[in-house]
Amino acid sequence: MRDGRAYAPTTLEDFHLAKDAAPQVARLREAGFKCLVFTNQPELARGMLAPDTLETMHRLLREQVAVDDVYVCPHDPGDGC
């Protein structure tokens, strides 16, 4: 949160996973669910987030939370996506 509002992390220092994310995802996987992440990242289109930084964030997410896959929309809302 920044000034009481949520914001997208654009650096690895700003990227934090929720404390209970890993056990909750593990619980879902044990119940037979696939755990997928769908995320919009307009910061990529705006040049505020480097593609390699986002890939590192997603690698950390896969390693630490064990999601099955991550799907990204890298467009700005003005792109009509």
PyMOL Python script that loads the backbone (N, CA, C, O; Angstrom):
from pymol import cmd

cmd.read_pdbstr("""\
ATOM      1  N   MET A   1       0.845  -1.177   0.000  1.00  0.00           N
ATOM      2  CA  MET A   1       0.000   0.000   0.000  1.00  0.00           C
ATOM      3  C   MET A   1       0.890   1.240   0.000  1.00  0.00           C
ATOM      4  O   MET A   1       1.944   1.288   0.634  1.00  0.00           O
ATOM      5  N   ARG A   2       0.430   2.208  -0.719  1.00  0.00           N
ATOM      6  CA  ARG A   2       1.121   3.488  -0.779  1.00  0.00           C
ATOM      7  C   ARG A   2       0.050   4.561  -0.662  1.00  0.00           C
ATOM      8  O   ARG A   2      -0.843   4.639  -1.506  1.00  0.00           O
ATOM      9  N   ASP A   3       0.127   5.379   0.362  1.00  0.00           N
ATOM     10  CA  ASP A   3      -0.893   6.400   0.624  1.00  0.00           C
ATOM     11  C   ASP A   3      -2.289   5.790   0.711  1.00  0.00           C
ATOM     12  O   ASP A   3      -3.265   6.387   0.256  1.00  0.00           O
ATOM     13  N   GLY A   4      -2.377   4.588   1.304  1.00  0.00           N
ATOM     14  CA  GLY A   4      -3.661   3.933   1.472  1.00  0.00           C
ATOM     15  C   GLY A   4      -4.211   3.253   0.229  1.00  0.00           C
ATOM     16  O   GLY A   4      -5.347   2.779   0.237  1.00  0.00           O
ATOM     17  N   ARG A   5      -3.424   3.199  -0.838  1.00  0.00           N
ATOM     18  CA  ARG A   5      -3.886   2.596  -2.092  1.00  0.00           C
ATOM     19  C   ARG A   5      -2.943   1.473  -2.512  1.00  0.00           C
ATOM     20  O   ARG A   5      -1.731   1.545  -2.307  1.00  0.00           O
ATOM     21  N   ALA A   6      -3.524   0.449  -3.096  1.00  0.00           N
ATOM     22  CA  ALA A   6      -2.713  -0.651  -3.618  1.00  0.00           C
ATOM     23  C   ALA A   6      -1.955  -0.173  -4.849  1.00  0.00           C
ATOM     24  O   ALA A   6      -2.437   0.690  -5.583  1.00  0.00           O
ATOM     25  N   TYR A   7      -0.786  -0.724  -5.071  1.00  0.00           N
ATOM     26  CA  TYR A   7       0.002  -0.386  -6.248  1.00  0.00           C
ATOM     27  C   TYR A   7       0.746  -1.623  -6.721  1.00  0.00           C
ATOM     28  O   TYR A   7       1.008  -2.542  -5.945  1.00  0.00           O
ATOM     29  N   ALA A   8       1.075  -1.633  -7.984  1.00  0.00           N
ATOM     30  CA  ALA A   8       1.814  -2.755  -8.545  1.00  0.00           C
ATOM     31  C   ALA A   8       3.295  -2.594  -8.242  1.00  0.00           C
ATOM     32  O   ALA A   8       3.845  -1.507  -8.422  1.00  0.00           O
ATOM     33  N   PRO A   9       3.949  -3.655  -7.785  1.00  0.00           N
ATOM     34  CA  PRO A   9       5.392  -3.559  -7.570  1.00  0.00           C
ATOM     35  C   PRO A   9       6.112  -3.464  -8.906  1.00  0.00           C
ATOM     36  O   PRO A   9       5.771  -4.171  -9.854  1.00  0.00           O
ATOM     37  N   THR A  10       7.092  -2.602  -8.978  1.00  0.00           N
ATOM     38  CA  THR A  10       7.869  -2.450 -10.211  1.00  0.00           C
ATOM     39  C   THR A  10       9.344  -2.774  -9.989  1.00  0.00           C
ATOM     40  O   THR A  10      10.147  -2.721 -10.920  1.00  0.00           O
ATOM     41  N   THR A  11       9.690  -3.108  -8.750  1.00  0.00           N
ATOM     42  CA  THR A  11      11.054  -3.519  -8.425  1.00  0.00           C
ATOM     43  C   THR A  11      10.977  -4.786  -7.572  1.00  0.00           C
ATOM     44  O   THR A  11       9.944  -5.076  -6.968  1.00  0.00           O
ATOM     45  N   LEU A  12      12.067  -5.527  -7.529  1.00  0.00           N
ATOM     46  CA  LEU A  12      12.090  -6.720  -6.683  1.00  0.00           C
ATOM     47  C   LEU A  12      11.961  -6.356  -5.208  1.00  0.00           C
ATOM     48  O   LEU A  12      11.428  -7.139  -4.421  1.00  0.00           O
ATOM     49  N   GLU A  13      12.436  -5.191  -4.833  1.00  0.00           N
ATOM     50  CA  GLU A  13      12.330  -4.744  -3.440  1.00  0.00           C
ATOM     51  C   GLU A  13      10.879  -4.515  -3.037  1.00  0.00           C
ATOM     52  O   GLU A  13      10.528  -4.672  -1.868  1.00  0.00           O
ATOM     53  N   ASP A  14      10.036  -4.147  -3.992  1.00  0.00           N
ATOM     54  CA  ASP A  14       8.618  -3.896  -3.709  1.00  0.00           C
ATOM     55  C   ASP A  14       7.772  -5.160  -3.786  1.00  0.00           C
ATOM     56  O   ASP A  14       6.608  -5.142  -3.388  1.00  0.00           O
ATOM     57  N   PHE A  15       8.328  -6.247  -4.286  1.00  0.00           N
ATOM     58  CA  PHE A  15       7.582  -7.484  -4.490  1.00  0.00           C
ATOM     59  C   PHE A  15       7.581  -8.310  -3.211  1.00  0.00           C
ATOM     60  O   PHE A  15       8.634  -8.743  -2.743  1.00  0.00           O
ATOM     61  N   HIS A  16       6.390  -8.528  -2.645  1.00  0.00           N
ATOM     62  CA  HIS A  16       6.242  -9.302  -1.413  1.00  0.00           C
ATOM     63  C   HIS A  16       5.085 -10.278  -1.587  1.00  0.00           C
ATOM     64  O   HIS A  16       4.034  -9.929  -2.124  1.00  0.00           O
ATOM     65  N   LEU A  17       5.294 -11.490  -1.129  1.00  0.00           N
ATOM     66  CA  LEU A  17       4.238 -12.494  -1.160  1.00  0.00           C
ATOM     67  C   LEU A  17       3.529 -12.509   0.186  1.00  0.00           C
ATOM     68  O   LEU A  17       4.154 -12.306   1.227  1.00  0.00           O
ATOM     69  N   ALA A  18       2.238 -12.747   0.163  1.00  0.00           N
ATOM     70  CA  ALA A  18       1.477 -12.851   1.406  1.00  0.00           C
ATOM     71  C   ALA A  18       2.025 -14.008   2.235  1.00  0.00           C
ATOM     72  O   ALA A  18       2.383 -15.052   1.688  1.00  0.00           O
ATOM     73  N   LYS A  19       2.090 -13.826   3.542  1.00  0.00           N
ATOM     74  CA  LYS A  19       2.674 -14.838   4.426  1.00  0.00           C
ATOM     75  C   LYS A  19       2.016 -16.200   4.301  1.00  0.00           C
ATOM     76  O   LYS A  19       2.694 -17.226   4.346  1.00  0.00           O
ATOM     77  N   ASP A  20       0.711 -16.214   4.144  1.00  0.00           N
ATOM     78  CA  ASP A  20       0.013 -17.499   4.111  1.00  0.00           C
ATOM     79  C   ASP A  20      -0.253 -18.003   2.698  1.00  0.00           C
ATOM     80  O   ASP A  20      -1.009 -18.959   2.527  1.00  0.00           O
ATOM     81  N   ALA A  21       0.339 -17.395   1.692  1.00  0.00           N
ATOM     82  CA  ALA A  21       0.090 -17.805   0.309  1.00  0.00           C
ATOM     83  C   ALA A  21       0.518 -19.248   0.052  1.00  0.00           C
ATOM     84  O   ALA A  21      -0.254 -20.027  -0.508  1.00  0.00           O
ATOM     85  N   ALA A  22       1.713 -19.609   0.444  1.00  0.00           N
ATOM     86  CA  ALA A  22       2.223 -20.957   0.154  1.00  0.00           C
ATOM     87  C   ALA A  22       1.375 -22.046   0.793  1.00  0.00           C
ATOM     88  O   ALA A  22       0.998 -22.989   0.097  1.00  0.00           O
ATOM     89  N   PRO A  23       1.055 -21.968   2.083  1.00  0.00           N
ATOM     90  CA  PRO A  23       0.240 -23.041   2.653  1.00  0.00           C
ATOM     91  C   PRO A  23      -1.180 -23.085   2.082  1.00  0.00           C
ATOM     92  O   PRO A  23      -1.767 -24.161   1.967  1.00  0.00           O
ATOM     93  N   GLN A  24      -1.723 -21.945   1.730  1.00  0.00           N
ATOM     94  CA  GLN A  24      -3.073 -21.929   1.165  1.00  0.00           C
ATOM     95  C   GLN A  24      -3.083 -22.538  -0.237  1.00  0.00           C
ATOM     96  O   GLN A  24      -3.995 -23.291  -0.579  1.00  0.00           O
ATOM     97  N   VAL A  25      -2.081 -22.218  -1.043  1.00  0.00           N
ATOM     98  CA  VAL A  25      -1.982 -22.818  -2.369  1.00  0.00           C
ATOM     99  C   VAL A  25      -1.721 -24.322  -2.240  1.00  0.00           C
ATOM    100  O   VAL A  25      -2.285 -25.114  -2.995  1.00  0.00           O
ATOM    101  N   ALA A  26      -0.889 -24.709  -1.311  1.00  0.00           N
ATOM    102  CA  ALA A  26      -0.629 -26.131  -1.084  1.00  0.00           C
ATOM    103  C   ALA A  26      -1.916 -26.860  -0.711  1.00  0.00           C
ATOM    104  O   ALA A  26      -2.155 -27.975  -1.175  1.00  0.00           O
ATOM    105  N   ARG A  27      -2.736 -26.245   0.114  1.00  0.00           N
ATOM    106  CA  ARG A  27      -4.011 -26.835   0.518  1.00  0.00           C
ATOM    107  C   ARG A  27      -4.918 -27.041  -0.693  1.00  0.00           C
ATOM    108  O   ARG A  27      -5.563 -28.082  -0.820  1.00  0.00           O
ATOM    109  N   LEU A  28      -4.966 -26.050  -1.579  1.00  0.00           N
ATOM    110  CA  LEU A  28      -5.787 -26.173  -2.792  1.00  0.00           C
ATOM    111  C   LEU A  28      -5.263 -27.272  -3.711  1.00  0.00           C
ATOM    112  O   LEU A  28      -6.038 -28.050  -4.269  1.00  0.00           O
ATOM    113  N   ARG A  29      -3.947 -27.329  -3.861  1.00  0.00           N
ATOM    114  CA  ARG A  29      -3.355 -28.360  -4.721  1.00  0.00           C
ATOM    115  C   ARG A  29      -3.612 -29.751  -4.155  1.00  0.00           C
ATOM    116  O   ARG A  29      -3.897 -30.684  -4.906  1.00  0.00           O
ATOM    117  N   GLU A  30      -3.513 -29.894  -2.836  1.00  0.00           N
ATOM    118  CA  GLU A  30      -3.791 -31.185  -2.192  1.00  0.00           C
ATOM    119  C   GLU A  30      -5.242 -31.612  -2.405  1.00  0.00           C
ATOM    120  O   GLU A  30      -5.548 -32.805  -2.420  1.00  0.00           O
ATOM    121  N   ALA A  31      -6.126 -30.641  -2.567  1.00  0.00           N
ATOM    122  CA  ALA A  31      -7.547 -30.922  -2.817  1.00  0.00           C
ATOM    123  C   ALA A  31      -7.805 -31.210  -4.298  1.00  0.00           C
ATOM    124  O   ALA A  31      -8.940 -31.482  -4.692  1.00  0.00           O
ATOM    125  N   GLY A  32      -6.748 -31.149  -5.118  1.00  0.00           N
ATOM    126  CA  GLY A  32      -6.886 -31.499  -6.530  1.00  0.00           C
ATOM    127  C   GLY A  32      -7.051 -30.334  -7.481  1.00  0.00           C
ATOM    128  O   GLY A  32      -7.300 -30.539  -8.670  1.00  0.00           O
ATOM    129  N   PHE A  33      -6.919 -29.108  -6.982  1.00  0.00           N
ATOM    130  CA  PHE A  33      -7.072 -27.941  -7.842  1.00  0.00           C
ATOM    131  C   PHE A  33      -5.755 -27.573  -8.522  1.00  0.00           C
ATOM    132  O   PHE A  33      -4.684 -27.745  -7.941  1.00  0.00           O
ATOM    133  N   LYS A  34      -5.834 -27.075  -9.736  1.00  0.00           N
ATOM    134  CA  LYS A  34      -4.707 -26.405 -10.386  1.00  0.00           C
ATOM    135  C   LYS A  34      -4.721 -24.971  -9.879  1.00  0.00           C
ATOM    136  O   LYS A  34      -5.788 -24.373  -9.740  1.00  0.00           O
ATOM    137  N   CYS A  35      -3.560 -24.419  -9.606  1.00  0.00           N
ATOM    138  CA  CYS A  35      -3.474 -23.048  -9.099  1.00  0.00           C
ATOM    139  C   CYS A  35      -2.783 -22.182 -10.138  1.00  0.00           C
ATOM    140  O   CYS A  35      -1.575 -22.274 -10.358  1.00  0.00           O
ATOM    141  N   LEU A  36      -3.588 -21.342 -10.766  1.00  0.00           N
ATOM    142  CA  LEU A  36      -3.123 -20.468 -11.838  1.00  0.00           C
ATOM    143  C   LEU A  36      -3.227 -19.017 -11.401  1.00  0.00           C
ATOM    144  O   LEU A  36      -4.130 -18.643 -10.652  1.00  0.00           O
ATOM    145  N   VAL A  37      -2.297 -18.211 -11.876  1.00  0.00           N
ATOM    146  CA  VAL A  37      -2.323 -16.774 -11.614  1.00  0.00           C
ATOM    147  C   VAL A  37      -2.564 -16.072 -12.940  1.00  0.00           C
ATOM    148  O   VAL A  37      -1.855 -16.311 -13.917  1.00  0.00           O
ATOM    149  N   PHE A  38      -3.568 -15.203 -12.966  1.00  0.00           N
ATOM    150  CA  PHE A  38      -3.831 -14.342 -14.116  1.00  0.00           C
ATOM    151  C   PHE A  38      -3.606 -12.915 -13.634  1.00  0.00           C
ATOM    152  O   PHE A  38      -4.183 -12.495 -12.631  1.00  0.00           O
ATOM    153  N   THR A  39      -2.770 -12.175 -14.347  1.00  0.00           N
ATOM    154  CA  THR A  39      -2.429 -10.828 -13.890  1.00  0.00           C
ATOM    155  C   THR A  39      -2.313  -9.858 -15.056  1.00  0.00           C
ATOM    156  O   THR A  39      -1.768 -10.187 -16.109  1.00  0.00           O
ATOM    157  N   ASN A  40      -2.831  -8.672 -14.845  1.00  0.00           N
ATOM    158  CA  ASN A  40      -2.608  -7.616 -15.838  1.00  0.00           C
ATOM    159  C   ASN A  40      -1.431  -6.768 -15.364  1.00  0.00           C
ATOM    160  O   ASN A  40      -1.326  -6.438 -14.183  1.00  0.00           O
ATOM    161  N   GLN A  41      -0.561  -6.425 -16.287  1.00  0.00           N
ATOM    162  CA  GLN A  41       0.656  -5.681 -15.963  1.00  0.00           C
ATOM    163  C   GLN A  41       0.831  -4.511 -16.933  1.00  0.00           C
ATOM    164  O   GLN A  41       1.743  -4.532 -17.759  1.00  0.00           O
ATOM    165  N   PRO A  42      -0.027  -3.492 -16.846  1.00  0.00           N
ATOM    166  CA  PRO A  42       0.114  -2.354 -17.750  1.00  0.00           C
ATOM    167  C   PRO A  42       1.429  -1.606 -17.553  1.00  0.00           C
ATOM    168  O   PRO A  42       1.850  -0.846 -18.425  1.00  0.00           O
ATOM    169  N   GLU A  43       2.077  -1.822 -16.407  1.00  0.00           N
ATOM    170  CA  GLU A  43       3.374  -1.173 -16.171  1.00  0.00           C
ATOM    171  C   GLU A  43       4.409  -1.614 -17.211  1.00  0.00           C
ATOM    172  O   GLU A  43       5.341  -0.866 -17.507  1.00  0.00           O
ATOM    173  N   LEU A  44       4.257  -2.808 -17.763  1.00  0.00           N
ATOM    174  CA  LEU A  44       5.150  -3.249 -18.846  1.00  0.00           C
ATOM    175  C   LEU A  44       4.982  -2.340 -20.063  1.00  0.00           C
ATOM    176  O   LEU A  44       5.964  -1.846 -20.618  1.00  0.00           O
ATOM    177  N   ALA A  45       3.735  -2.125 -20.472  1.00  0.00           N
ATOM    178  CA  ALA A  45       3.462  -1.289 -21.648  1.00  0.00           C
ATOM    179  C   ALA A  45       3.905   0.154 -21.422  1.00  0.00           C
ATOM    180  O   ALA A  45       4.299   0.844 -22.362  1.00  0.00           O
ATOM    181  N   ARG A  46       3.837   0.598 -20.190  1.00  0.00           N
ATOM    182  CA  ARG A  46       4.197   1.980 -19.852  1.00  0.00           C
ATOM    183  C   ARG A  46       5.689   2.168 -19.616  1.00  0.00           C
ATOM    184  O   ARG A  46       6.152   3.291 -19.420  1.00  0.00           O
ATOM    185  N   GLY A  47       6.449   1.064 -19.635  1.00  0.00           N
ATOM    186  CA  GLY A  47       7.892   1.151 -19.419  1.00  0.00           C
ATOM    187  C   GLY A  47       8.290   1.335 -17.969  1.00  0.00           C
ATOM    188  O   GLY A  47       9.432   1.693 -17.679  1.00  0.00           O
ATOM    189  N   MET A  48       7.358   1.095 -17.052  1.00  0.00           N
ATOM    190  CA  MET A  48       7.640   1.264 -15.625  1.00  0.00           C
ATOM    191  C   MET A  48       8.162  -0.021 -14.985  1.00  0.00           C
ATOM    192  O   MET A  48       8.659   0.000 -13.860  1.00  0.00           O
ATOM    193  N   LEU A  49       8.048  -1.138 -15.703  1.00  0.00           N
ATOM    194  CA  LEU A  49       8.437  -2.448 -15.193  1.00  0.00           C
ATOM    195  C   LEU A  49       9.215  -3.167 -16.281  1.00  0.00           C
ATOM    196  O   LEU A  49       8.728  -3.331 -17.399  1.00  0.00           O
ATOM    197  N   ALA A  50      10.407  -3.587 -15.956  1.00  0.00           N
ATOM    198  CA  ALA A  50      11.245  -4.306 -16.921  1.00  0.00           C
ATOM    199  C   ALA A  50      10.756  -5.747 -17.050  1.00  0.00           C
ATOM    200  O   ALA A  50      10.420  -6.377 -16.047  1.00  0.00           O
ATOM    201  N   PRO A  51      10.712  -6.274 -18.273  1.00  0.00           N
ATOM    202  CA  PRO A  51      10.267  -7.662 -18.461  1.00  0.00           C
ATOM    203  C   PRO A  51      11.070  -8.672 -17.638  1.00  0.00           C
ATOM    204  O   PRO A  51      10.499  -9.629 -17.116  1.00  0.00           O
ATOM    205  N   ASP A  52      12.366  -8.474 -17.516  1.00  0.00           N
ATOM    206  CA  ASP A  52      13.170  -9.427 -16.738  1.00  0.00           C
ATOM    207  C   ASP A  52      12.845  -9.351 -15.247  1.00  0.00           C
ATOM    208  O   ASP A  52      12.943 -10.357 -14.546  1.00  0.00           O
ATOM    209  N   THR A  53      12.461  -8.180 -14.756  1.00  0.00           N
ATOM    210  CA  THR A  53      12.058  -8.045 -13.354  1.00  0.00           C
ATOM    211  C   THR A  53      10.754  -8.795 -13.119  1.00  0.00           C
ATOM    212  O   THR A  53      10.612  -9.503 -12.122  1.00  0.00           O
ATOM    213  N   LEU A  54       9.808  -8.642 -14.030  1.00  0.00           N
ATOM    214  CA  LEU A  54       8.542  -9.361 -13.892  1.00  0.00           C
ATOM    215  C   LEU A  54       8.774 -10.866 -13.947  1.00  0.00           C
ATOM    216  O   LEU A  54       8.175 -11.609 -13.171  1.00  0.00           O
ATOM    217  N   GLU A  55       9.624 -11.320 -14.842  1.00  0.00           N
ATOM    218  CA  GLU A  55       9.921 -12.748 -14.937  1.00  0.00           C
ATOM    219  C   GLU A  55      10.552 -13.265 -13.648  1.00  0.00           C
ATOM    220  O   GLU A  55      10.253 -14.379 -13.219  1.00  0.00           O
ATOM    221  N   THR A  56      11.414 -12.476 -13.032  1.00  0.00           N
ATOM    222  CA  THR A  56      12.006 -12.871 -11.752  1.00  0.00           C
ATOM    223  C   THR A  56      10.935 -12.950 -10.668  1.00  0.00           C
ATOM    224  O   THR A  56      10.948 -13.876  -9.857  1.00  0.00           O
ATOM    225  N   MET A  57      10.019 -12.002 -10.643  1.00  0.00           N
ATOM    226  CA  MET A  57       8.916 -12.037  -9.681  1.00  0.00           C
ATOM    227  C   MET A  57       8.106 -13.319  -9.861  1.00  0.00           C
ATOM    228  O   MET A  57       7.755 -13.983  -8.886  1.00  0.00           O
ATOM    229  N   HIS A  58       7.816 -13.656 -11.105  1.00  0.00           N
ATOM    230  CA  HIS A  58       7.021 -14.854 -11.357  1.00  0.00           C
ATOM    231  C   HIS A  58       7.798 -16.132 -11.042  1.00  0.00           C
ATOM    232  O   HIS A  58       7.212 -17.119 -10.597  1.00  0.00           O
ATOM    233  N   ARG A  59       9.093 -16.120 -11.267  1.00  0.00           N
ATOM    234  CA  ARG A  59       9.919 -17.275 -10.890  1.00  0.00           C
ATOM    235  C   ARG A  59       9.874 -17.471  -9.377  1.00  0.00           C
ATOM    236  O   ARG A  59       9.725 -18.595  -8.896  1.00  0.00           O
ATOM    237  N   LEU A  60      10.002 -16.376  -8.629  1.00  0.00           N
ATOM    238  CA  LEU A  60       9.929 -16.452  -7.168  1.00  0.00           C
ATOM    239  C   LEU A  60       8.555 -16.958  -6.720  1.00  0.00           C
ATOM    240  O   LEU A  60       8.456 -17.764  -5.794  1.00  0.00           O
ATOM    241  N   LEU A  61       7.518 -16.490  -7.370  1.00  0.00           N
ATOM    242  CA  LEU A  61       6.166 -16.941  -7.052  1.00  0.00           C
ATOM    243  C   LEU A  61       6.036 -18.445  -7.270  1.00  0.00           C
ATOM    244  O   LEU A  61       5.497 -19.158  -6.424  1.00  0.00           O
ATOM    245  N   ARG A  62       6.534 -18.919  -8.408  1.00  0.00           N
ATOM    246  CA  ARG A  62       6.459 -20.366  -8.699  1.00  0.00           C
ATOM    247  C   ARG A  62       7.273 -21.178  -7.684  1.00  0.00           C
ATOM    248  O   ARG A  62       6.839 -22.247  -7.255  1.00  0.00           O
ATOM    249  N   GLU A  63       8.431 -20.680  -7.306  1.00  0.00           N
ATOM    250  CA  GLU A  63       9.299 -21.396  -6.368  1.00  0.00           C
ATOM    251  C   GLU A  63       8.754 -21.386  -4.940  1.00  0.00           C
ATOM    252  O   GLU A  63       8.771 -22.409  -4.256  1.00  0.00           O
ATOM    253  N   GLN A  64       8.276 -20.236  -4.501  1.00  0.00           N
ATOM    254  CA  GLN A  64       7.896 -20.083  -3.097  1.00  0.00           C
ATOM    255  C   GLN A  64       6.445 -20.451  -2.800  1.00  0.00           C
ATOM    256  O   GLN A  64       6.105 -20.799  -1.669  1.00  0.00           O
ATOM    257  N   VAL A  65       5.599 -20.371  -3.815  1.00  0.00           N
ATOM    258  CA  VAL A  65       4.184 -20.635  -3.590  1.00  0.00           C
ATOM    259  C   VAL A  65       3.718 -21.863  -4.376  1.00  0.00           C
ATOM    260  O   VAL A  65       2.647 -22.400  -4.093  1.00  0.00           O
ATOM    261  N   ALA A  66       4.488 -22.304  -5.336  1.00  0.00           N
ATOM    262  CA  ALA A  66       4.199 -23.507  -6.122  1.00  0.00           C
ATOM    263  C   ALA A  66       2.909 -23.410  -6.919  1.00  0.00           C
ATOM    264  O   ALA A  66       2.141 -24.369  -6.989  1.00  0.00           O
ATOM    265  N   VAL A  67       2.671 -22.241  -7.523  1.00  0.00           N
ATOM    266  CA  VAL A  67       1.536 -22.153  -8.442  1.00  0.00           C
ATOM    267  C   VAL A  67       1.878 -22.942  -9.700  1.00  0.00           C
ATOM    268  O   VAL A  67       3.050 -23.139 -10.020  1.00  0.00           O
ATOM    269  N   ASP A  68       0.848 -23.390 -10.407  1.00  0.00           N
ATOM    270  CA  ASP A  68       1.070 -24.206 -11.599  1.00  0.00           C
ATOM    271  C   ASP A  68       1.527 -23.387 -12.798  1.00  0.00           C
ATOM    272  O   ASP A  68       2.351 -23.844 -13.590  1.00  0.00           O
ATOM    273  N   ASP A  69       0.993 -22.180 -12.932  1.00  0.00           N
ATOM    274  CA  ASP A  69       1.412 -21.337 -14.050  1.00  0.00           C
ATOM    275  C   ASP A  69       0.961 -19.902 -13.811  1.00  0.00           C
ATOM    276  O   ASP A  69       0.098 -19.632 -12.976  1.00  0.00           O
ATOM    277  N   VAL A  70       1.569 -18.986 -14.569  1.00  0.00           N
ATOM    278  CA  VAL A  70       1.248 -17.559 -14.486  1.00  0.00           C
ATOM    279  C   VAL A  70       0.983 -17.059 -15.892  1.00  0.00           C
ATOM    280  O   VAL A  70       1.790 -17.278 -16.796  1.00  0.00           O
ATOM    281  N   TYR A  71      -0.144 -16.388 -16.080  1.00  0.00           N
ATOM    282  CA  TYR A  71      -0.523 -15.812 -17.367  1.00  0.00           C
ATOM    283  C   TYR A  71      -0.598 -14.297 -17.206  1.00  0.00           C
ATOM    284  O   TYR A  71      -1.185 -13.791 -16.250  1.00  0.00           O
ATOM    285  N   VAL A  72       0.007 -13.577 -18.156  1.00  0.00           N
ATOM    286  CA  VAL A  72       0.143 -12.126 -18.043  1.00  0.00           C
ATOM    287  C   VAL A  72      -0.475 -11.421 -19.242  1.00  0.00           C
ATOM    288  O   VAL A  72      -0.272 -11.828 -20.387  1.00  0.00           O
ATOM    289  N   CYS A  73      -1.227 -10.369 -18.972  1.00  0.00           N
ATOM    290  CA  CYS A  73      -1.634  -9.428 -20.014  1.00  0.00           C
ATOM    291  C   CYS A  73      -0.716  -8.218 -19.840  1.00  0.00           C
ATOM    292  O   CYS A  73      -0.811  -7.516 -18.833  1.00  0.00           O
ATOM    293  N   PRO A  74       0.178  -7.963 -20.815  1.00  0.00           N
ATOM    294  CA  PRO A  74       1.152  -6.892 -20.668  1.00  0.00           C
ATOM    295  C   PRO A  74       0.701  -5.551 -21.248  1.00  0.00           C
ATOM    296  O   PRO A  74       1.524  -4.655 -21.441  1.00  0.00           O
ATOM    297  N   HIS A  75      -0.582  -5.405 -21.525  1.00  0.00           N
ATOM    298  CA  HIS A  75      -1.079  -4.228 -22.240  1.00  0.00           C
ATOM    299  C   HIS A  75      -1.576  -3.135 -21.304  1.00  0.00           C
ATOM    300  O   HIS A  75      -1.946  -3.396 -20.159  1.00  0.00           O
ATOM    301  N   ASP A  76      -1.577  -1.940 -21.799  1.00  0.00           N
ATOM    302  CA  ASP A  76      -2.165  -0.780 -21.140  1.00  0.00           C
ATOM    303  C   ASP A  76      -3.669  -0.797 -21.439  1.00  0.00           C
ATOM    304  O   ASP A  76      -4.059  -1.268 -22.507  1.00  0.00           O
ATOM    305  N   PRO A  77      -4.520  -0.308 -20.547  1.00  0.00           N
ATOM    306  CA  PRO A  77      -5.955  -0.296 -20.836  1.00  0.00           C
ATOM    307  C   PRO A  77      -6.305   0.393 -22.161  1.00  0.00           C
ATOM    308  O   PRO A  77      -7.299   0.037 -22.796  1.00  0.00           O
ATOM    309  N   GLY A  78      -5.509   1.362 -22.578  1.00  0.00           N
ATOM    310  CA  GLY A  78      -5.749   2.049 -23.836  1.00  0.00           C
ATOM    311  C   GLY A  78      -5.540   1.177 -25.062  1.00  0.00           C
ATOM    312  O   GLY A  78      -5.925   1.555 -26.169  1.00  0.00           O
ATOM    313  N   ASP A  79      -4.923  -0.002 -24.868  1.00  0.00           N
ATOM    314  CA  ASP A  79      -4.693  -0.918 -25.977  1.00  0.00           C
ATOM    315  C   ASP A  79      -5.963  -1.677 -26.359  1.00  0.00           C
ATOM    316  O   ASP A  79      -5.977  -2.393 -27.360  1.00  0.00           O
ATOM    317  N   GLY A  80      -7.025  -1.528 -25.574  1.00  0.00           N
ATOM    318  CA  GLY A  80      -8.272  -2.195 -25.889  1.00  0.00           C
ATOM    319  C   GLY A  80      -8.266  -3.677 -25.602  1.00  0.00           C
ATOM    320  O   GLY A  80      -9.051  -4.426 -26.183  1.00  0.00           O
ATOM    321  N   CYS A  81      -7.408  -4.100 -24.731  1.00  0.00           N
ATOM    322  CA  CYS A  81      -7.289  -5.521 -24.410  1.00  0.00           C
ATOM    323  C   CYS A  81      -8.290  -5.892 -23.335  1.00  0.00           C
ATOM    324  O   CYS A  81      -8.351  -7.050 -22.921  1.00  0.00           O
TER     325      CYS A  81
END
""", "prot")
cmd.dss("prot")
cmd.show_as("cartoon", "prot")
cmd.util.cbc("prot")
cmd.orient("prot")
